[in-house]
Amino acid sequence: MGEKQMKYILSIDGGSQSTKATIFDLEGRIIASASEPLKPYDLPGPGLVEHPGDDLWDSLVIACHKLMERFAGDPADIAAIGLCSIRFDRVLMKKDATLAQPALSWMDIRVSRPYVHDNPDVAHVASTNGYLTARLTGKFNDSAASYQGMWPIDTDAWQWFEDSEAFNYYNIPREMLCDLKMPGEEVGRLTAEAAALLGLPEGLPVVATGNDKAVEALGTGALSEGSGLISLGTYVCGMVHGDRNPKDTVNYWVNFACMPHKYIYESTGIRKGMGHISWFRDLLGEEALHKAEKKGISPEDYLAELAEKIPAGSEGLMVVPEWLAPADRQYKKGMFIGFDNRHGAGHMYRAIMESLAMTMKIQMDALCEELGIRLTQITVSGGGSNSKLFMQIFADVFGIPAVRNEVNGAAAVGAAICAAVAKGIYPSFEEAAAKMVRKRDEFVPDDANHEKYTK
């Protein structure tokens, strides 16, 4: 594959709701895209949450088939695949890289505990990135930046622990683990079998990225000092980039960045974050859907129209966004507070948005105070950033400009950036981000609303 042929990058973004496949040009513009929704989780017992069947792989195959049907270019001009998938999952594989049992979701209580080898078919234990890499390439390689949580990883060295006592606590034999690479390094090449399944050229390089939140942070271009990211997804959190790996932090935790030996400082987040929005949409059911269809808009846009008529503060209605309690604090519950006879669907929808924004403001303030930094801008990514109302609420709550980019699926862009760096298209992650990330628009805070939210 000569240098002159490199026109496109294929990005695979495996999220908690769907797998997305996107072909970008070398400046980060979308040429073609497709997605395949994941199936609802299986819940085989209290605290157990599994991906049904082989859903992670099957959805990737279907998404890539859809993508290639829509792609009008020459597949031989694709330079590489950037691969990103869900963090904190645990995947147990047989020797041939197929599943030994269903993949464990990040919400499963087992992933927060040391591995238990109770299935003799298990030969390899990996992240979702490691699993998909093995299926695509036949190689048991993975990015070091894929591993956070209950893994024997030395976060200073970006390698498995060499100290046997530290390593053995996690109860995963070394031979079961993947060999680690850095973000932006090749982890293997597409096998003939995988290429035939996906409709892609055999031998296409597959490039390491990192855990999905880190890849998302890279894909927003929020790399400079004073720039923060609010990630709106199944898990909502805030992040800033950093160079150090501090220990014993109080108001944030340290994650690998999607750049070698860089870090993400991540706030406490909101579990089932954007699920609060979809829960309320589904709660209204056919009524909201029917009214939205009459207007020719989505149910979310219909609810946003109602919410836009409500003043900041939702006339006293507030929400505690605890729709999914942590595994170790099952007593936590969500609630609406402050109902009176003024309140309707628009108040409730706006109050949910305000609760997500204000919770993240509280968490990010604590993070910034501990780090001794001050934010001058936030970038908001994820599907929720499509809402102008939600973007304005974030600007008003934070009191600083809120930016959204042309491509709000930032993890897909981040994966493409890694592939571009691996192929030498750009010499650094920073230069690749500067070329491949473009701002869509900016929302300036309303001073009166900011004062109200601050109170």
N, C-alpha and C positions, 0 to 999 in steps of 0.2 A: 504493500500500500504506500505509494509515493506521497511526498509532501504536497504536491499540487492537487492530489485527489481529496485532501482533507477539507471537506466543505461543511460537514455536519457532525453533531454529537448527539448520541442517544442517551437519554436520562431515564432511569427507572426509580420512581419514588413510591415505595411501599408504605402506606399509611395505615392508621387504625380502622379507617372506613373503606378505603379502596386502594388499588394499585394503579398508578398512573405511569404511562409511558409517553415520552415527549422527545421529539427531534428538534434540536435548536440549530440555528446557524452559528457561526463562530463569534458572533457578537450578541448572542443570547436572545435572539428573536425566535419565537415559536414558528416552526415550519409545519408541524403536524403533531397532534396529540390524541390520546385515547385513554380511557380508564375502564376499570372493571371493579364493581363493588365487591367488598368482602361479604361473606355470609355472616349472619348473626352468630355470636360466640356460643359455644356449648358450655353449659354450667353443670358439670357432672356431680358436684357436691358443694357444700358450704365453702366459700372462699376459692373455689376452683374455677378457672376461666381458661378455656382452650379454643384454639382456632379449629373449626371443624374440618375433618378430612385433611387434604393437602392444599388448603385454600390459599396460602401464601404463594405457592408455586403455580397453582392452577390459574389464579387471577393474573399473575405476571404473564403467563403464556397467552391468555385471552387478550389482555391489554396490548401486548406486542403484535398479535395478529391483527387486531383492529387498527393499530397504528400503521402497520405496513400497508394495509389496504388503502389508507388515506394519504400515504406518502407518495408524492409524484416524482421524487428524485431517484437517483441511482443508489441502491443500498451499498455499493462498493465505495461510495464517497463518505460513508460514515466512519469517522476516525476512531471512536471508542465508545464504550458503554460506561457511564457513571452510575453506580449502584448504591441505593440508599434504602434502608428499611427500618422497621419499628425498633426502638431501643427497649432494653430491659426484658424483652421476651427471652425465653430459653427454648432451644430447639435440640431435640435428641434424635440422632441419626444412626442408621445402620452403617456397615462398612462401605456400602455402595452409595452413600450420601442420600438415600431415601429415608423417609421418616420411620423411626422406630415406634413412635406414638405421636398423638397430636401435639403441635407446638403450644407451649404455655404462654399465655398472654402476660403482659406487664402487670395486669391486674390480679394475676393468680398468686395466692399466698406462697406457693412453693418457690417462686423466683426470688423471694426475699429471705430465703433460707439456704443453707448449704445443700449442695446436690446430694441426692440419695440414689445410689445405684441399685435399683430394685427391678430393673428390666434387663435381662441378659442380652437382648438384641441391641442395646445401645453401645455403639463403638465411638461416637463422636458427640461432644456437647458444644454448642455454638450459639452465637447470636443469630438473628434472622439474616443479617448480612452474610455471616459465615455460611449459613445453610444455603442461601441462594447462590452465593459464589461457588460452592461445591457443586450444585446442580448445573450451573452454567458452564463451569470450566473443568470439573473433575478434580480440582485442587482444593485442599483443605487449608486455605489462606483466608485471612480477614484483616480488616483495619484494626489497629490497636484502639482507635478512637470509637470503635463500636461497643467497647466494654466498660460499663459502669454498673455498680450494684454488686451482686454476689458472684464476683469473678476474682481469681487470684492474680490481679493486675497491679503492678507497681506504677502508680500514676505519675511518679517522677521520671522513671526510666522508659515508660511506654512499652514495657515488656512484662511477661509473666514473672512473678516473684522468683528470685533465686533462693531466698531464705525458705528452707523446707517447712519450718514451723508456720510461717505466714501462709505459704502455699497450701499446706495440708488442711488448714482450717476449712477451706472451701470444698474439700472432698472430691475434686475432679482430677483424676490422674493426668499428667502432662500429655501422654500419648492420645488422650481424648480431645485435646484442645487444638485449635487451629494455630498455624504459624502466623505471626503478626507482621503486618506491613504498615507503612505510614499512609495517611491520606495523600492522594495524588500519585500513588505507586500502583503499578499493574499487579493484579492478583491472579491473573490467568487469562486464558483465551478461550473463546467460545468453542465448545466441542461440536463435532459433526452432528451428534444427536440433538444437542440443545439448539443448534443453528436451524436444523430442519423443523423442530417444533415451533420456533419463534419466527421463522421466515427471514432470518438474518444471515449474513455471510459467516461461514466457518472461519475460525481464527481471529475474530474480532476481539480486540483487547478489552478486558473488564478491569475497571479501575476502582481502587479502594476509596471510600469516602469516610464516613463516620456514623455516629448515632444520629438519628433523624433530626433532633433539635439542633445539634451542632451544624449539620449540613444546612438546615434552614437558616441559621444565623449567618453562615457564610453567604448563602444565596440572597440575603437581603442587602448585602453590602454594608451592614452596620458594623464596620471595623474600626472606626475612628473614635478617639477619646470624646466622651460626652454623648455618644450615640448609644441608645438602648433599643432593644427589640422586645415587642410584645407578640408572643406566638399564640394565635387563636386556633386551637384544635381540640381534640378530645381531652387533652391536658393543656390548660392555659398556663403560661408562665412568662416571666421576664428574664432577659439576659443582657449581659455586656461581655465584651471580649477582654482578655487580660494575658499577661506574659508569665505570671507567677502561679505556683501551685500551693496556696496557703492552706494550712491545716487548722483544725479546731475552729472553723468558722461557725457563726451563730445564726446569722440572718440570710445566709445563702450557702449553696454548696458548689463545689468545683467539679466541672465536667470537662472532658477533653474537647477542645475545639476541633474543627475540621481542617486544621493546619498543623503540621508537625510541631510539637512542643509549645503549642499555644493552648490557652484554656478559655473556657466559658464560665462566668460566674452567674449562677442561675438562682433566681428567687424561689421561695416557696410558691407552689402553684395551686391551681384549682382543678381537682379531678372531675371528670365528666363536664369540663368547662363549657364548650359550645353545645354540649348535650342539654344544657338548661334551655337554650334557644329552641332546639328541635323538640324537646319535651313539651314546651308550651305550644308550639305550632301543632304538634300532634294531639295535644289535649283539646284544642278547639275543633280538630277533626274536619268533618265535611263542611261545616259552616264556613270556616275560613277558606277552605279550598274552593268552595262554590263562589264566594264573593271575589276571591282572587281571579278565578277563571273568567268571571264576568268582566273584570277590568283588564284581562289579558296580561296579568302579572303573576309573579310567584307568591305563595302564601307568606313568605318572609317579607316581601316588598309591601304586601297588603298590611301586614302587622306594623311595619315601619311607618306606613302612612298614618296609621292610628297613633303611633307613638310620637311622631313628629309634632302632633297637635298638643302634646302634653308638655308643660314646663319642666325645666331641670329640677330634679328632686322628686318628680312623680307625685307631687302634692302629698308628700309625707309617706308614701308607700316605699318600703325597703325590703331587700331580699338578703338572706344569708345563703350563699351559694355552696351548699354542702349536699348535693344530690347523690354523691358517691363517697362514703366515709372511707378513710384509710384503713388498711388491714388491721393495724394495731390500735385503732380508735373507732371501733364500730358504733360507739354511742353517738357519734356526731351526726346530726340531722340538719337538713335545710328547712327554710321557712320563709314565708312572707310575713311582714310585720307592718301594722299601721293601717289596715283596711278601714275605710268608711264608705258612705254611699256615693261619693264622687267617683270612686275608682272602677274602671272597666278594663277591657282587654288591652287598650293602648297604654294605660298606666302600668299594667303588669309586665308588658313587653319591654317598655322603657326601663322599668325598675330592675329587670333582669340584666339588661345591658349595663345599667349604672352600677349594679352590684359587682359585675365582672371587672369593670374598669376601676372602681374604687378599691376593690380587694387588691388588684394588681398595683395600684398606686401605693397602698399601704406597704405591700411587700417590697416594691422597688425602692421606696423611701428608706426602708430598713437596710436593704442591700447597699444603697449608695452611702448611707451614713457610716456603715461599718467599713466600706472601702475608702471613704473620704473623697468621693467623687460627686460631681453634679451633672445631671443630664441636661442637655440643651435641645435634644430632639429625640423622639421615639419613632421607630418604624413599626408598623403593625402589619403582620402577615397572616395568611390563612384566609379561608373563605369568608369569614366575618368582616374582613376589611373591604369587601365589596359594598357594604352598607355605608352610605354617606353619614347617616345618623350615628352609627356606631363609631365611625372615625371622629366625628365632631365631639361625641361624648368623651372619647379618650383625650382629645386635645383639651377640652374644657376641664376634665378631672386633673390631668397632669399639669396644666398651665404652661405647656410648651407645644411647639408645632408637632403634629402627628402626620407622618408620611406613609403613603402606600406606593408600591412599585407597580410597573406595568405587568409583571408576572407575580401574582400573589401566592402561587405555589412555590415558595422560595426554596424548598428542599430540592425540587427538580433543577432549579438554577444552580444551587450549590453543588449538586452531583455533576452537572455539566462543567462547572468551573474546575472541579477535581480532574475530570477527564481532559480538559483543555491543558491543564498544567502538566499532566502525565505525558501528553503527546508533544509537549514543547511548543504548543501554539502560543502560550503566554509564559514568560519566565518566572512568574510568581503568582501566588494566590491573590495578592493585593491588586496586581495589574489586571489579572483576569476578571476580578470583581468589578474593577473600574470600567472595563470594557463591556461586560456582559449584564450588568445590573443598571436599570434605568428607572428613575423616579417617575411615577404617574402623576401624582398631585400631592398637595400639602394642605392640611387643615389647621387654621390658626385659632387659638383659644379665645372664647368669648369671656372677657374679664368678669362680668357679672355672674355668669354661670360658674366660672372657676372659684369665685369667692363663695358662692353658695355651696359648692361641693366641698370646699376646704372646711367650711363650718361643719 
